[in-house]
Amino acid sequence: MSSVQQAPVPSEPVNGNSVASPTPAAAPIATSALIAGMLKSAKTVSDLIFSPGRPPQIEVTGRLLAVKVPGLEMLTPADTQRIANDLIGQNKIAAQTLKDEGAADLSYSIPGVGRFRTNIFRQRGTHAIVMRVIAGKVPTFEELRVPEELRKIVELKNGIVLVTGPTGSGKSSTLAAVIDLINSTKAEHIITIEDPIEFVHPHKMATIHQRELHMDTFSFASALRAALRQAPKVILVGEMRDRDTIEIALTAAETGHLVLSTLHTIDAAKTVERIVGTFPLSEQEAIRVRVAATFRYFVAQRLLPKKDGGGRVAVHEILKATLRTRQYIEQGEKEGKTLLDAMRDGDQDGMQHFDGELEKLVRSGIIDFHTAMQYATNAGNLRLILADLPESSEFE
C-alpha cells in the first residue's frame, strides 16, 4: 500500500488491501497536494481513482493499489464531492454537464506536477472520480515501440486512419506520436478536436491548433464541420463518438483531408462493423462503399502484462487499405474472405493480426502462455499453433 503524508514525501507502495489507521490530520489535505502525493507514491502511475467507501487508489501496470492518506483512510461521499468541486473549480460548463448528465470530462493540471484527463461522475447518489495521467511530453514512435509501418501514415495526403482499442490501451499516445511526427516534418496546418486536450503540441514545422470540447466548441461534429472551412491538411478528432461525427469525417476524407481518430473497438473487423452499424440499414451499403474508399489504416491495440512483471507491452493489429481489403469492406466479409484472412496474408503489405503477434511474444518470452490465451482473438486456434510449448498442456 502506498502512503501520502501531509508534508513528507509518500513512502513506496507495499502489498495489501487494507488501510492502516494513522493519526488523523487536523484538516483535509488539499486536493492538489493529495494528487501530487499519490503520483509520487509509485512509479508509472496511469490513473488515480477516488470512490466513496474506498481509500484513494492508483493504477500501476493495470493493477489498483490503495494509497494511505492521513485523514482519508476511507473516502466518504463528502470527501469525493469536495475533491470533485476542487477539480471543477470555475469550469461552469463542466459543473452544468455534471448536474444535467451525471458525468463530465475535463482537463486538470498542477504546475510542476502534471496534467490529467479527468472524468467526474455520479453513482449511487455520490461522486466518483477517475483521473488519467497525461505524459509530460509527447511520446515518440521509438518510445512507444509501435510498428514501423505506422510511420507511413505521415506521408498520407487524405483518407481516414483509426486507432482502436479499449480504454487505457494507449490510443491517444499513438495518435499524439503521429501528430508530432507530422508536426516535425511537414509544413502543414493541423487541427485537433479533443475532449479534453491531452498532449499539448507546440508549433514546429507545422502550424497546429487544438480545440477542446465544451471550452472551444460544443461538439465533435460542429468542430469538425467548421474545420472543413479552416483549411487544414490534417484533422485529429478525439473520438468517433456518433453518427454525425462519422458522417462528417467521411466527407472530410473524401474532400482531400487526412482524418485521424479513435474508436472503442477491440479489432479491425469490429471497427468496420461499428462504423457501418451506426447508420440505418437503408444507408449501410452506401456507407460501406465510402469507408472502403476512404480508409487507409485501421490500427487496433491492446496492452498486455509482461511475463517478468515489469510493466506492459503494446500489441498491434494493422489493417491496411489494399485492393483486397477494400473489396472485403465494400462487399462484406464471407467465408474465406474475411479481413482477418487478409491480415494473415498481408505481412508483405505491412499488415499484422493480434494472434500472430501474440505467438511471437510468447515464443520470445515477453508474455506468458496464459496471458496470450486471455487476450487472443481466437484462443483455440492460437493454442493449436503453440501446441509445441510445454505450457500449452497446462492450459486445459
C-alpha positions as CSV (number, residue, x, y, z in Angstrom):
1,M,0.0,0.0,0.0
2,S,1.2,3.5,-0.8
3,S,1.2,6.3,1.7
4,V,0.7,10.1,1.4
5,Q,1.7,12.3,4.3
6,Q,0.7,16.0,4.7
7,A,4.3,17.2,4.5
8,P,6.8,14.5,3.8
9,V,7.2,12.6,0.5
10,P,5.0,9.5,0.4
11,S,6.5,6.1,1.0
12,E,6.9,3.4,-1.6
13,P,3.9,1.1,-2.2
14,V,3.7,-2.2,-0.4
15,N,1.3,-5.1,-0.9
16,G,-2.0,-5.2,0.9
17,N,-5.7,-4.4,0.6
18,S,-6.4,-2.9,3.9
19,V,-5.6,0.6,5.1
20,A,-3.7,1.3,8.3
21,S,-5.1,3.9,10.8
22,P,-2.6,6.7,11.2
23,T,-3.3,9.7,13.3
24,P,-6.0,11.7,11.5
25,A,-4.9,15.0,10.0
26,A,-6.3,18.2,11.6
27,A,-7.7,19.3,8.3
28,P,-8.3,17.6,4.9
29,I,-5.3,17.6,2.7
30,A,-5.5,20.0,-0.2
31,T,-6.6,18.3,-3.4
32,S,-3.5,19.4,-5.3
33,A,-1.2,18.1,-2.6
34,L,-3.2,14.8,-2.4
35,I,-2.8,14.3,-6.2
36,A,0.9,15.2,-6.1
37,G,1.5,12.8,-3.3
38,M,-0.4,9.9,-5.0
39,L,1.7,10.4,-8.1
40,K,4.9,10.2,-6.1
41,S,3.8,7.1,-4.2
42,A,4.7,4.8,-7.1
43,K,6.4,4.8,-10.5
44,T,4.4,4.6,-13.7
45,V,1.1,5.6,-12.2
46,S,-1.5,5.6,-15.0
47,D,-4.7,6.5,-13.2
48,L,-6.0,8.0,-9.9
49,I,-9.3,6.8,-8.6
50,F,-11.5,8.4,-5.9
51,S,-14.6,6.4,-4.8
52,P,-16.7,6.6,-1.6
53,G,-16.1,3.6,0.6
54,R,-12.6,3.0,-0.7
55,P,-9.2,4.6,0.1
56,P,-7.7,6.8,-2.6
57,Q,-6.3,4.4,-5.3
58,I,-3.7,4.5,-8.0
59,E,-3.4,2.1,-11.0
60,V,0.0,0.8,-11.8
61,T,0.6,-1.6,-14.8
62,G,-3.1,-2.5,-14.8
63,R,-3.4,-3.1,-11.0
64,L,-5.2,-1.0,-8.4
65,L,-3.2,-0.1,-5.3
66,A,-4.6,1.6,-2.2
67,V,-2.9,4.8,-1.0
68,K,-2.7,5.5,2.7
69,V,-3.6,9.2,3.4
70,P,-3.9,10.6,6.9
71,G,-7.4,11.8,7.4
72,L,-8.6,10.0,4.2
73,E,-8.3,6.4,5.3
74,M,-11.6,5.6,3.7
75,L,-13.2,8.2,1.4
76,T,-16.7,9.5,2.3
77,P,-19.2,11.0,-0.1
78,A,-18.3,14.4,1.3
79,D,-14.6,13.8,0.5
80,T,-15.3,12.9,-3.1
81,Q,-17.7,15.8,-3.5
82,R,-15.1,18.2,-2.1
83,I,-12.4,16.8,-4.5
84,A,-14.8,17.0,-7.4
85,N,-15.6,20.6,-6.6
86,D,-11.9,21.4,-6.4
87,L,-11.2,19.8,-9.8
88,I,-14.1,21.6,-11.5
89,G,-13.2,25.0,-10.0
90,Q,-14.6,27.8,-12.1
91,N,-15.4,25.5,-15.0
92,K,-19.2,26.3,-15.2
93,I,-19.7,24.1,-18.3
94,A,-18.3,21.0,-16.5
95,A,-20.4,21.8,-13.4
96,Q,-23.6,22.1,-15.5
97,T,-22.8,19.0,-17.5
98,L,-22.3,17.0,-14.3
99,K,-25.6,18.3,-13.0
100,D,-27.5,17.6,-16.2
101,E,-25.9,14.4,-17.5
102,G,-24.4,12.9,-14.4
103,A,-20.8,12.9,-15.7
104,A,-18.4,15.4,-17.0
105,D,-15.0,15.3,-18.7
106,L,-12.4,18.0,-18.1
107,S,-8.7,18.6,-18.1
108,Y,-6.8,19.4,-14.9
109,S,-3.2,20.5,-14.4
110,I,-0.9,21.2,-11.5
111,P,2.1,23.3,-12.4
112,G,5.3,21.3,-12.0
113,V,3.4,18.1,-11.2
114,G,1.3,17.0,-14.2
115,R,-1.8,17.1,-16.4
116,F,-4.8,14.8,-16.2
117,R,-7.8,13.8,-18.3
118,T,-10.5,13.7,-15.7
119,N,-13.9,12.2,-15.5
120,I,-16.3,13.0,-12.6
121,F,-19.5,11.0,-12.4
122,R,-22.3,10.3,-10.1
123,Q,-23.0,6.8,-8.8
124,R,-25.5,5.7,-6.2
125,G,-26.1,9.4,-5.4
126,T,-22.4,10.2,-4.7
127,H,-19.5,11.5,-6.7
128,A,-16.6,9.3,-8.1
129,I,-13.6,10.5,-10.0
130,V,-11.1,8.9,-12.4
131,M,-8.0,10.9,-13.4
132,R,-5.9,9.6,-16.3
133,V,-2.3,10.8,-16.0
134,I,-1.1,12.5,-19.2
135,A,2.6,12.2,-20.0
136,G,4.6,15.4,-19.6
137,K,5.9,15.2,-23.1
138,V,4.6,13.9,-26.4
139,P,5.7,10.3,-26.9
140,T,7.8,9.3,-29.9
141,F,7.5,6.3,-32.1
142,E,10.6,4.9,-30.6
143,E,9.4,5.3,-27.0
144,L,6.1,3.7,-27.8
145,R,7.7,0.9,-29.9
146,V,4.9,1.0,-32.4
147,P,5.4,-0.9,-35.7
148,E,7.5,0.9,-38.3
149,E,4.6,0.5,-40.8
150,L,2.7,3.3,-39.0
151,R,5.4,5.8,-39.9
152,K,3.8,5.7,-43.4
153,I,0.7,7.5,-42.0
154,V,2.8,10.7,-42.0
155,E,3.1,10.5,-45.8
156,L,-0.7,10.2,-46.4
157,K,-2.4,13.1,-48.1
158,N,-6.0,12.1,-47.4
159,G,-8.2,9.4,-46.0
160,I,-9.1,8.0,-42.6
161,V,-6.8,6.4,-40.0
162,L,-8.4,5.0,-36.9
163,V,-6.6,3.7,-33.8
164,T,-8.9,1.5,-31.8
165,G,-8.9,-0.4,-28.5
166,P,-10.4,-0.4,-25.0
167,T,-10.0,2.5,-22.6
168,G,-6.4,2.8,-21.4
169,S,-4.8,0.9,-24.3
170,G,-2.7,3.9,-25.4
171,K,-4.8,5.1,-28.4
172,S,-4.2,8.8,-27.6
173,S,-0.5,8.3,-27.2
174,T,-0.2,6.6,-30.6
175,L,-2.0,9.4,-32.3
176,A,0.0,12.0,-30.5
177,A,3.2,10.4,-31.8
178,V,1.8,10.5,-35.3
179,I,0.7,14.2,-35.0
180,D,4.1,15.1,-33.5
181,L,5.9,13.4,-36.5
182,I,3.8,15.3,-39.0
183,N,4.3,18.5,-37.0
184,S,8.1,17.9,-37.0
185,T,8.4,17.1,-40.7
186,K,5.6,18.8,-42.7
187,A,4.8,22.5,-43.2
188,E,1.1,21.9,-42.9
189,H,-1.9,23.1,-41.0
190,I,-3.2,20.7,-38.3
191,I,-6.4,21.0,-36.3
192,T,-7.1,18.7,-33.3
193,I,-10.5,18.4,-31.7
194,E,-10.3,16.7,-28.3
195,D,-12.3,16.1,-25.1
196,P,-10.2,17.2,-23.3
197,I,-6.9,18.2,-24.8
198,E,-4.3,15.7,-23.7
199,F,-1.0,16.3,-25.2
200,V,-0.1,19.9,-25.9
201,H,1.7,20.3,-29.3
202,P,3.8,23.3,-29.9
203,H,4.2,24.8,-33.4
204,K,7.1,23.1,-35.2
205,M,7.3,22.9,-39.0
206,A,3.5,22.7,-39.0
207,T,1.0,25.2,-37.6
208,I,-1.2,23.4,-35.1
209,H,-4.4,24.5,-33.5
210,Q,-6.0,22.5,-30.7
211,R,-9.7,22.8,-29.8
212,E,-11.2,21.4,-26.6
213,L,-14.8,20.3,-26.3
214,H,-17.0,22.4,-24.1
215,M,-14.4,25.1,-24.0
216,D,-13.7,26.0,-27.6
217,T,-16.6,24.1,-29.3
218,F,-19.9,22.4,-28.3
219,S,-19.4,19.0,-30.1
220,F,-17.0,17.0,-32.2
221,A,-19.5,17.2,-35.1
222,S,-19.8,21.0,-35.1
223,A,-16.0,21.5,-34.7
224,L,-15.3,19.0,-37.5
225,R,-17.8,20.8,-39.7
226,A,-16.1,24.1,-39.0
227,A,-12.7,22.6,-39.7
228,L,-13.6,22.0,-43.3
229,R,-13.6,25.8,-43.6
230,Q,-10.3,26.3,-41.8
231,A,-8.0,24.9,-44.5
232,P,-6.3,22.1,-42.5
233,K,-4.4,19.3,-44.2
234,V,-4.7,17.1,-41.1
235,I,-7.6,16.8,-38.7
236,L,-7.5,14.8,-35.5
237,V,-10.9,14.0,-33.9
238,G,-10.5,12.7,-30.4
239,E,-13.3,10.1,-30.8
240,M,-15.7,9.0,-33.5
241,R,-18.5,9.3,-30.9
242,D,-21.7,9.4,-33.0
243,R,-23.2,9.2,-36.5
244,D,-22.9,12.9,-37.3
245,T,-19.1,12.9,-36.5
246,I,-18.6,9.7,-38.6
247,E,-20.5,11.2,-41.5
248,I,-18.6,14.5,-41.5
249,A,-15.3,12.6,-41.1
250,L,-16.0,10.6,-44.2
251,T,-16.8,13.8,-46.0
252,A,-13.6,15.4,-44.9
253,A,-11.6,12.4,-46.0
254,E,-13.4,12.4,-49.4
255,T,-12.5,16.1,-49.9
256,G,-8.8,15.7,-49.5
257,H,-8.2,15.8,-45.8
258,L,-6.3,13.3,-43.6
259,V,-8.5,12.4,-40.7
260,L,-7.1,10.7,-37.6
261,S,-9.4,9.4,-34.8
262,T,-10.2,6.6,-32.3
263,L,-12.9,4.1,-31.7
264,H,-13.6,1.8,-28.7
265,T,-13.5,-1.5,-30.7
266,I,-11.2,-4.4,-30.0
267,D,-10.1,-5.4,-33.5
268,A,-10.1,-4.2,-37.1
269,A,-13.1,-6.2,-38.3
270,K,-15.3,-5.0,-35.5
271,T,-14.2,-1.4,-36.3
272,V,-15.8,-1.7,-39.8
273,E,-19.0,-3.2,-38.3
274,R,-19.2,-0.5,-35.6
275,I,-19.0,2.3,-38.2
276,V,-21.4,0.7,-40.6
277,G,-23.8,-0.3,-37.8
278,T,-24.1,3.3,-36.7
279,F,-26.2,4.0,-39.7
280,P,-29.7,2.8,-40.6
281,L,-30.0,-0.3,-42.8
282,S,-31.1,1.7,-45.8
283,E,-27.7,3.6,-45.7
284,Q,-25.3,0.8,-44.8
285,E,-24.5,-0.3,-48.3
286,A,-23.5,3.2,-49.3
287,I,-21.5,3.7,-46.1
288,R,-19.5,0.5,-46.8
289,V,-18.6,1.9,-50.2
290,R,-17.5,5.2,-48.6
291,V,-15.5,3.5,-45.8
292,A,-13.8,1.2,-48.3
293,A,-12.8,4.2,-50.5
294,T,-11.5,6.4,-47.7
295,F,-9.9,4.2,-45.1
296,R,-6.1,4.0,-45.1
297,Y,-5.3,2.2,-41.8
298,F,-7.3,0.7,-39.0
299,V,-4.9,0.0,-36.1
300,A,-6.2,-1.9,-33.1
301,Q,-4.0,-2.1,-30.0
302,R,-4.0,-3.7,-26.5
303,L,-1.7,-3.5,-23.5
304,L,-0.7,-6.9,-22.0
305,P,1.2,-7.6,-18.8
306,K,4.8,-8.7,-19.3
307,K,5.9,-12.2,-18.1
308,D,8.5,-10.7,-15.8
309,G,6.1,-8.3,-14.1
310,G,8.0,-5.3,-15.4
311,G,5.1,-3.3,-16.9
312,R,3.0,-3.9,-20.0
313,V,3.7,-4.4,-23.7
314,A,1.6,-3.0,-26.6
315,V,0.3,-5.4,-29.2
316,H,-1.0,-4.0,-32.5
317,E,-3.2,-5.3,-35.3
318,I,-2.9,-3.4,-38.6
319,L,-5.4,-3.4,-41.4
320,K,-4.2,-1.5,-44.4
321,A,-6.0,-0.3,-47.5
322,T,-5.4,-2.7,-50.4
323,L,-7.5,-3.8,-53.3
324,R,-8.4,-7.0,-51.3
325,T,-9.3,-5.2,-48.0
326,R,-11.3,-2.6,-49.8
327,Q,-13.3,-5.3,-51.6
328,Y,-14.0,-7.1,-48.3
329,I,-15.2,-4.0,-46.6
330,E,-17.4,-2.9,-49.6
331,Q,-18.9,-6.3,-50.2
332,G,-18.9,-7.6,-46.6
333,E,-17.0,-10.5,-45.2
334,K,-17.7,-14.0,-46.4
335,E,-16.4,-17.5,-45.6
336,G,-12.7,-17.5,-46.6
337,K,-12.8,-13.8,-47.5
338,T,-12.5,-12.0,-44.1
339,L,-10.4,-9.1,-43.1
340,L,-8.6,-11.4,-40.7
341,D,-7.7,-13.6,-43.7
342,A,-6.4,-10.5,-45.5
343,M,-4.3,-9.5,-42.5
344,R,-2.8,-13.0,-42.1
345,D,-1.7,-13.0,-45.7
346,G,-0.8,-9.3,-45.8
347,D,2.6,-9.2,-44.0
348,Q,4.3,-8.1,-47.2
349,D,2.0,-5.1,-47.2
350,G,2.8,-4.2,-43.6
351,M,-0.3,-5.8,-42.1
352,Q,-0.4,-8.0,-38.9
353,H,-3.0,-9.6,-36.7
354,F,-3.3,-9.9,-33.0
355,D,-2.9,-13.7,-32.6
356,G,0.2,-13.7,-34.9
357,E,1.8,-11.0,-32.7
358,L,0.8,-12.9,-29.5
359,E,2.6,-16.0,-30.8
360,K,5.8,-14.0,-31.4
361,L,5.6,-12.5,-27.8
362,V,5.0,-15.9,-26.2
363,R,7.9,-17.6,-28.1
364,S,10.2,-14.7,-27.3
365,G,9.3,-15.0,-23.6
366,I,7.9,-11.5,-23.3
367,I,4.4,-12.6,-22.3
368,D,3.3,-16.0,-20.8
369,F,1.0,-18.5,-22.5
370,H,-1.9,-17.9,-20.2
371,T,-1.9,-14.1,-20.9
372,A,-1.9,-14.9,-24.7
373,M,-4.9,-17.1,-24.2
374,Q,-6.8,-14.5,-22.3
375,Y,-6.2,-11.8,-24.9
376,A,-6.4,-13.9,-28.1
377,T,-8.9,-13.2,-30.8
378,N,-9.3,-17.0,-31.4
379,A,-7.8,-18.7,-28.3
380,G,-8.5,-22.2,-29.7
381,N,-6.5,-21.6,-32.9
382,L,-3.6,-19.9,-31.1
383,R,-3.5,-22.8,-28.6
384,L,-3.0,-25.2,-31.5
385,I,-0.3,-23.0,-33.0
386,L,1.5,-23.0,-29.7
387,A,0.9,-26.7,-29.0
388,D,4.7,-27.4,-29.1
389,L,5.2,-25.4,-26.0
390,P,5.1,-27.2,-22.6
391,E,2.8,-24.6,-21.2
392,S,0.0,-25.4,-23.6
393,S,-0.6,-28.8,-22.0
394,E,-1.3,-27.0,-18.7
395,F,-4.0,-24.8,-20.1
396,E,-6.9,-27.2,-20.2
